[in-house]
Structure formats: structure tokens, C-alpha cells
């Protein structure tokens, strides 16, 4: 394996591109500026697992597999056990306690971190009403789900930048990770995200890692876009 030079792994670049070939091209463009990549469900049928393995084994990158698993406990446990063989770093599951417990069983003996999804950053209260989710503000529900996920053994949570500071204040959060999607550099289009913040503010509010996709891979120079975000993060406390 070729070990990549150490980069600021607080930035995770979302490879929301069509297939593994496009993903490899993006990784080549970003070079040693980026050390951590997220591969999501949308690329699963486009060679996503093969890309994860190549980036990890051949290029020394860290890998966040964003599958948001949700099923009966036995199925989640078996799925995580299989995915853990790919030597990935982070894996997402839905934050329901029984799902988190099953995922932790599947990851037993591995360094894989199980991250629980609280409420998707593309959702607001109106969306939750449509899904028949119980009443309460989005922030209150995120806090409740985060606390329940930590109690079930989650290594961290996925939450919007707007909830990061609130989660960081929970007593159960000690030693846990907060990873925030919905991060947009100042002036960037929001896309389908509704609860957003800038990179520096997300880190300042307690996020350990930020996830940025479209503002990087749609840029004329993806490396320059990534380096601008990294420069902004350099001004925050590591």
C-alpha cells in the first residue's frame, strides 16, 4: 500500500459521483490534499465497494461508507460484519437503538466506527410530519436520538451543523464523534440541504469531521475548492 501524506482529515469529501471511475478521477484531481472520502449508497451499484477498497489499500485513504443501514437486528449485524471486511473507517446506520446495538455486534473485533444517523439534514419539521414522526422540534428530536444512540453504543452520530453544539454539550458525548454533512462554503448553493453551516462554524460548534460534496466535485478545480475549505479549517482549533 502506498501511504498518502497526512492531510487534515477533518474534511471528508463525499464522492457523490456516478461510478468508481469518476471517483478515481476525482481522487486523482484532489491528490494528497484530501485523505478521507465518503462513499454513499448511490454509488453502491457503480463499484463503490471496489473503489473503497482501492482508495484504502492502494492510496492509504480513510473511508467513510455511508449506507444508513436499517433493518431487523440480525440482518444489520450480518451486513456490518460483511462490510467490516473492507477495512473501512466509518459506517452509518439509522440511530434506532436496536439497529445500533446490532451494528456494534457486527463490527466486533474491528476498528470500524459505527455512526448513528439522527435526522437527515435534508429534512425539516414539515417532512417529519409527512413521515408521521412524533411531535417536537427537529433539534429536540435530534438530541433525543443522539442520546439514545450513544446509550446503545454508537461511536458517534451524524447530525447537521445546527445541532452539533447541542450534541457536544450532552454528557454522553464524551469520547464520541460528531460528523456533519450539510456543510457549504460561504456563497455555495444549498442543493437539497436545509440545515447548513460553513466549514469553520461547523467545527467551532463541535463537529469532529465535516462532509462536503458538490461544492468540491462540481468546481472548475476540485483541488482548489478543497484547499479553500482546508484553509478555512486551518484557522480553527484542531
KOLKE-785361 format. One record per residue (C-alpha): residue in three letters; x, y, z. Coordinates in nm, 3 decimals, padded with zeros to 5 digits. Layout:
# residues N
site resn = ALA x = X y = Y z = Z
...
This chain:
# residues 238
site resn = UNK x = 00.000 y = 00.000 z = 00.000
site resn = UNK x = 00.117 y = 00.349 z = -00.080
site resn = UNK x = 00.068 y = 00.564 z = 00.230
site resn = UNK x = -00.076 y = 00.903 z = 00.145
site resn = UNK x = 00.082 y = 01.211 z = 00.301
site resn = UNK x = -00.106 y = 01.317 z = 00.611
site resn = UNK x = -00.378 y = 01.570 z = 00.534
site resn = UNK x = -00.637 y = 01.737 z = 00.755
site resn = UNK x = -00.887 y = 01.453 z = 00.787
site resn = UNK x = -01.150 y = 01.680 z = 00.941
site resn = UNK x = -01.257 y = 01.730 z = 00.579
site resn = UNK x = -01.436 y = 01.429 z = 00.433
site resn = UNK x = -01.510 y = 01.460 z = 00.062
site resn = UNK x = -01.837 y = 01.300 z = -00.045
site resn = UNK x = -01.790 y = 01.104 z = -00.366
site resn = UNK x = -02.144 y = 01.152 z = -00.490
site resn = UNK x = -02.035 y = 01.079 z = -00.845
site resn = UNK x = -02.188 y = 00.819 z = -01.082
site resn = UNK x = -01.936 y = 00.537 z = -01.057
site resn = UNK x = -01.595 y = 00.417 z = -00.941
site resn = UNK x = -01.415 y = 00.550 z = -01.248
site resn = UNK x = -01.545 y = 00.901 z = -01.181
site resn = UNK x = -01.450 y = 00.854 z = -00.817
site resn = UNK x = -01.093 y = 00.759 z = -00.904
site resn = UNK x = -01.068 y = 01.059 z = -01.134
site resn = UNK x = -01.184 y = 01.288 z = -00.854
site resn = UNK x = -00.936 y = 01.133 z = -00.612
site resn = UNK x = -00.657 y = 01.190 z = -00.865
site resn = UNK x = -00.760 y = 01.555 z = -00.902
site resn = UNK x = -00.760 y = 01.604 z = -00.524
site resn = UNK x = -00.432 y = 01.418 z = -00.476
site resn = UNK x = -00.265 y = 01.448 z = -00.138
site resn = UNK x = -00.484 y = 01.744 z = -00.036
site resn = UNK x = -00.759 y = 01.507 z = 00.082
site resn = UNK x = -00.718 y = 01.197 z = 00.297
site resn = UNK x = -01.078 y = 01.100 z = 00.379
site resn = UNK x = -01.361 y = 01.006 z = 00.142
site resn = UNK x = -01.729 y = 00.924 z = 00.184
site resn = UNK x = -01.883 y = 00.666 z = -00.046
site resn = UNK x = -02.260 y = 00.651 z = -00.031
site resn = UNK x = -02.548 y = 00.429 z = -00.128
site resn = UNK x = -02.583 y = 00.596 z = -00.467
site resn = UNK x = -02.251 y = 00.452 z = -00.582
site resn = UNK x = -02.305 y = 00.103 z = -00.445
site resn = UNK x = -02.406 y = -00.038 z = -00.785
site resn = UNK x = -02.136 y = 00.168 z = -00.959
site resn = UNK x = -01.843 y = -00.008 z = -00.798
site resn = UNK x = -01.850 y = 00.175 z = -00.466
site resn = UNK x = -01.710 y = -00.110 z = -00.257
site resn = UNK x = -01.431 y = -00.174 z = -00.507
site resn = UNK x = -01.350 y = 00.199 z = -00.504
site resn = UNK x = -01.345 y = 00.199 z = -00.123
site resn = UNK x = -01.102 y = -00.092 z = -00.123
site resn = UNK x = -00.874 y = 00.065 z = -00.384
site resn = UNK x = -00.861 y = 00.403 z = -00.213
site resn = UNK x = -00.787 y = 00.235 z = 00.119
site resn = UNK x = -00.540 y = -00.031 z = 00.013
site resn = UNK x = -00.366 y = 00.136 z = -00.282
site resn = UNK x = -00.375 y = 00.502 z = -00.180
site resn = UNK x = -00.384 y = 00.493 z = 00.200
site resn = UNK x = -00.706 y = 00.697 z = 00.226
site resn = UNK x = -00.958 y = 00.677 z = 00.509
site resn = UNK x = -01.305 y = 00.561 z = 00.407
site resn = UNK x = -01.650 y = 00.653 z = 00.535
site resn = UNK x = -01.911 y = 00.414 z = 00.396
site resn = UNK x = -02.245 y = 00.592 z = 00.416
site resn = UNK x = -02.501 y = 00.311 z = 00.388
site resn = UNK x = -02.752 y = 00.427 z = 00.655
site resn = UNK x = -02.841 y = 00.066 z = 00.729
site resn = UNK x = -03.189 y = -00.002 z = 00.866
site resn = UNK x = -03.341 y = -00.347 z = 00.902
site resn = UNK x = -03.409 y = -00.616 z = 01.160
site resn = UNK x = -03.122 y = -00.665 z = 01.402
site resn = UNK x = -02.989 y = -00.992 z = 01.261
site resn = UNK x = -02.975 y = -00.851 z = 00.908
site resn = UNK x = -02.795 y = -00.536 z = 01.020
site resn = UNK x = -02.544 y = -00.739 z = 01.221
site resn = UNK x = -02.467 y = -00.966 z = 00.925
site resn = UNK x = -02.442 y = -00.674 z = 00.683
site resn = UNK x = -02.200 y = -00.487 z = 00.908
site resn = UNK x = -01.989 y = -00.799 z = 00.961
site resn = UNK x = -01.956 y = -00.833 z = 00.585
site resn = UNK x = -01.880 y = -00.466 z = 00.524
site resn = UNK x = -01.621 y = -00.463 z = 00.801
site resn = UNK x = -01.406 y = -00.695 z = 00.591
site resn = UNK x = -01.334 y = -00.399 z = 00.363
site resn = UNK x = -01.127 y = -00.230 z = 00.637
site resn = UNK x = -01.336 y = 00.087 z = 00.629
site resn = UNK x = -01.319 y = 00.353 z = 00.899
site resn = UNK x = -01.676 y = 00.482 z = 00.943
site resn = UNK x = -02.013 y = 00.322 z = 00.866
site resn = UNK x = -02.356 y = 00.479 z = 00.910
site resn = UNK x = -02.669 y = 00.312 z = 01.041
site resn = UNK x = -03.001 y = 00.460 z = 01.145
site resn = UNK x = -02.997 y = 00.575 z = 01.505
site resn = UNK x = -03.265 y = 00.341 z = 01.641
site resn = UNK x = -03.107 y = 00.173 z = 01.945
site resn = UNK x = -03.167 y = -00.186 z = 01.832
site resn = UNK x = -03.004 y = -00.106 z = 01.496
site resn = UNK x = -02.700 y = 00.050 z = 01.666
site resn = UNK x = -02.661 y = -00.248 z = 01.901
site resn = UNK x = -02.678 y = -00.492 z = 01.612
site resn = UNK x = -02.424 y = -00.291 z = 01.412
site resn = UNK x = -02.182 y = -00.288 z = 01.703
site resn = UNK x = -02.211 y = -00.666 z = 01.728
site resn = UNK x = -02.132 y = -00.694 z = 01.358
site resn = UNK x = -01.828 y = -00.466 z = 01.396
site resn = UNK x = -01.689 y = -00.652 z = 01.698
site resn = UNK x = -01.314 y = -00.700 z = 01.676
site resn = UNK x = -01.270 y = -00.435 z = 01.406
site resn = UNK x = -01.164 y = -00.070 z = 01.423
site resn = UNK x = -01.478 y = 00.027 z = 01.233
site resn = UNK x = -01.666 y = 00.320 z = 01.391
site resn = UNK x = -02.046 y = 00.295 z = 01.387
site resn = UNK x = -02.208 y = 00.634 z = 01.333
site resn = UNK x = -02.579 y = 00.677 z = 01.400
site resn = UNK x = -02.797 y = 00.895 z = 01.180
site resn = UNK x = -03.016 y = 01.124 z = 01.390
site resn = UNK x = -03.237 y = 01.310 z = 01.140
site resn = UNK x = -03.128 y = 01.360 z = 00.780
site resn = UNK x = -03.003 y = 01.710 z = 00.707
site resn = UNK x = -03.239 y = 01.735 z = 00.408
site resn = UNK x = -03.544 y = 01.713 z = 00.639
site resn = UNK x = -03.736 y = 01.977 z = 00.830
site resn = UNK x = -04.041 y = 01.960 z = 01.058
site resn = UNK x = -04.282 y = 01.953 z = 00.765
site resn = UNK x = -04.103 y = 01.648 z = 00.626
site resn = UNK x = -04.120 y = 01.478 z = 00.966
site resn = UNK x = -04.493 y = 01.545 z = 00.985
site resn = UNK x = -04.536 y = 01.375 z = 00.649
site resn = UNK x = -04.344 y = 01.074 z = 00.780
site resn = UNK x = -04.563 y = 01.059 z = 01.094
site resn = UNK x = -04.265 y = 01.127 z = 01.322
site resn = UNK x = -04.369 y = 01.232 z = 01.672
site resn = UNK x = -04.410 y = 01.598 z = 01.759
site resn = UNK x = -04.121 y = 01.814 z = 01.876
site resn = UNK x = -03.869 y = 02.045 z = 01.720
site resn = UNK x = -03.607 y = 01.897 z = 01.491
site resn = UNK x = -03.338 y = 01.995 z = 01.741
site resn = UNK x = -03.514 y = 01.825 z = 02.032
site resn = UNK x = -03.563 y = 01.506 z = 01.831
site resn = UNK x = -03.201 y = 01.507 z = 01.716
site resn = UNK x = -03.082 y = 01.541 z = 02.076
site resn = UNK x = -03.308 y = 01.259 z = 02.191
site resn = UNK x = -03.200 y = 01.029 z = 01.911
site resn = UNK x = -02.834 y = 01.112 z = 01.969
site resn = UNK x = -02.859 y = 01.033 z = 02.339
site resn = UNK x = -03.036 y = 00.704 z = 02.268
site resn = UNK x = -02.776 y = 00.608 z = 02.007
site resn = UNK x = -02.487 y = 00.680 z = 02.244
site resn = UNK x = -02.656 y = 00.470 z = 02.513
site resn = UNK x = -02.682 y = 00.184 z = 02.261
site resn = UNK x = -02.307 y = 00.202 z = 02.193
site resn = UNK x = -02.273 y = 00.426 z = 01.886
site resn = UNK x = -01.921 y = 00.559 z = 01.832
site resn = UNK x = -02.063 y = 00.884 z = 01.703
site resn = UNK x = -02.354 y = 01.049 z = 01.528
site resn = UNK x = -02.437 y = 01.218 z = 01.203
site resn = UNK x = -02.608 y = 01.550 z = 01.265
site resn = UNK x = -02.649 y = 01.883 z = 01.094
site resn = UNK x = -02.413 y = 02.167 z = 01.186
site resn = UNK x = -02.704 y = 02.341 z = 01.353
site resn = UNK x = -02.728 y = 02.062 z = 01.613
site resn = UNK x = -02.356 y = 01.993 z = 01.662
site resn = UNK x = -02.312 y = 02.232 z = 01.955
site resn = UNK x = -02.618 y = 02.094 z = 02.133
site resn = UNK x = -02.499 y = 01.736 z = 02.094
site resn = UNK x = -02.147 y = 01.829 z = 02.204
site resn = UNK x = -02.300 y = 01.955 z = 02.530
site resn = UNK x = -02.460 y = 01.618 z = 02.611
site resn = UNK x = -02.287 y = 01.433 z = 02.898
site resn = UNK x = -02.298 y = 01.110 z = 02.695
site resn = UNK x = -02.092 y = 01.262 z = 02.413
site resn = UNK x = -01.753 y = 01.230 z = 02.583
site resn = UNK x = -01.522 y = 01.030 z = 02.357
site resn = UNK x = -01.779 y = 01.022 z = 02.076
site resn = UNK x = -01.762 y = 01.161 z = 01.722
site resn = UNK x = -01.986 y = 01.419 z = 01.558
site resn = UNK x = -01.982 y = 01.416 z = 01.177
site resn = UNK x = -02.171 y = 01.689 z = 00.997
site resn = UNK x = -02.300 y = 01.684 z = 00.640
site resn = UNK x = -02.490 y = 01.985 z = 00.515
site resn = UNK x = -02.171 y = 02.193 z = 00.515
site resn = UNK x = -02.144 y = 02.460 z = 00.247
site resn = UNK x = -01.869 y = 02.719 z = 00.195
site resn = UNK x = -01.996 y = 03.075 z = 00.204
site resn = UNK x = -02.179 y = 03.155 z = -00.120
site resn = UNK x = -02.224 y = 02.791 z = -00.228
site resn = UNK x = -02.562 y = 02.664 z = -00.345
site resn = UNK x = -02.762 y = 02.477 z = -00.080
site resn = UNK x = -02.876 y = 02.199 z = -00.315
site resn = UNK x = -03.115 y = 01.967 z = -00.127
site resn = UNK x = -02.979 y = 02.057 z = 00.216
site resn = UNK x = -03.195 y = 02.260 z = 00.455
site resn = UNK x = -02.990 y = 02.274 z = 00.778
site resn = UNK x = -02.647 y = 02.403 z = 00.678
site resn = UNK x = -02.341 y = 02.593 z = 00.804
site resn = UNK x = -01.996 y = 02.693 z = 00.683
site resn = UNK x = -01.696 y = 02.463 z = 00.746
site resn = UNK x = -01.538 y = 02.679 z = 01.016
site resn = UNK x = -01.863 y = 02.731 z = 01.204
site resn = UNK x = -01.943 y = 02.359 z = 01.198
site resn = UNK x = -01.605 y = 02.276 z = 01.353
site resn = UNK x = -01.636 y = 02.560 z = 01.603
site resn = UNK x = -01.975 y = 02.422 z = 01.708
site resn = UNK x = -01.829 y = 02.083 z = 01.794
site resn = UNK x = -01.805 y = 01.875 z = 01.477
site resn = UNK x = -01.505 y = 01.643 z = 01.451
site resn = UNK x = -01.545 y = 01.599 z = 01.075
site resn = UNK x = -01.736 y = 01.784 z = 00.804
site resn = UNK x = -01.865 y = 01.625 z = 00.485
site resn = UNK x = -01.856 y = 01.831 z = 00.165
site resn = UNK x = -01.952 y = 01.702 z = -00.178
site resn = UNK x = -02.098 y = 01.913 z = -00.456
site resn = UNK x = -01.910 y = 02.237 z = -00.378
site resn = UNK x = -01.590 y = 02.038 z = -00.442
site resn = UNK x = -01.662 y = 01.795 z = -00.721
site resn = UNK x = -01.867 y = 02.041 z = -00.929
site resn = UNK x = -01.598 y = 02.311 z = -00.904
site resn = UNK x = -01.387 y = 02.401 z = -01.204
site resn = UNK x = -01.087 y = 02.295 z = -00.995
site resn = UNK x = -01.192 y = 02.042 z = -00.728
site resn = UNK x = -00.847 y = 02.060 z = -00.566
site resn = UNK x = -00.863 y = 02.439 z = -00.537
site resn = UNK x = -01.213 y = 02.414 z = -00.385
site resn = UNK x = -01.092 y = 02.156 z = -00.132
site resn = UNK x = -00.785 y = 02.362 z = -00.047
site resn = UNK x = -01.002 y = 02.669 z = 00.016
site resn = UNK x = -01.205 y = 02.469 z = 00.267
site resn = UNK x = -00.888 y = 02.331 z = 00.426
site resn = UNK x = -00.751 y = 02.684 z = 00.457
site resn = UNK x = -01.069 y = 02.784 z = 00.637
site resn = UNK x = -01.034 y = 02.484 z = 00.871
site resn = UNK x = -00.670 y = 02.573 z = 00.938
site resn = UNK x = -00.797 y = 02.884 z = 01.110
site resn = UNK x = -00.995 y = 02.672 z = 01.359
site resn = UNK x = -00.859 y = 02.481 z = 01.653
site resn = UNK x = -00.768 y = 02.124 z = 01.559
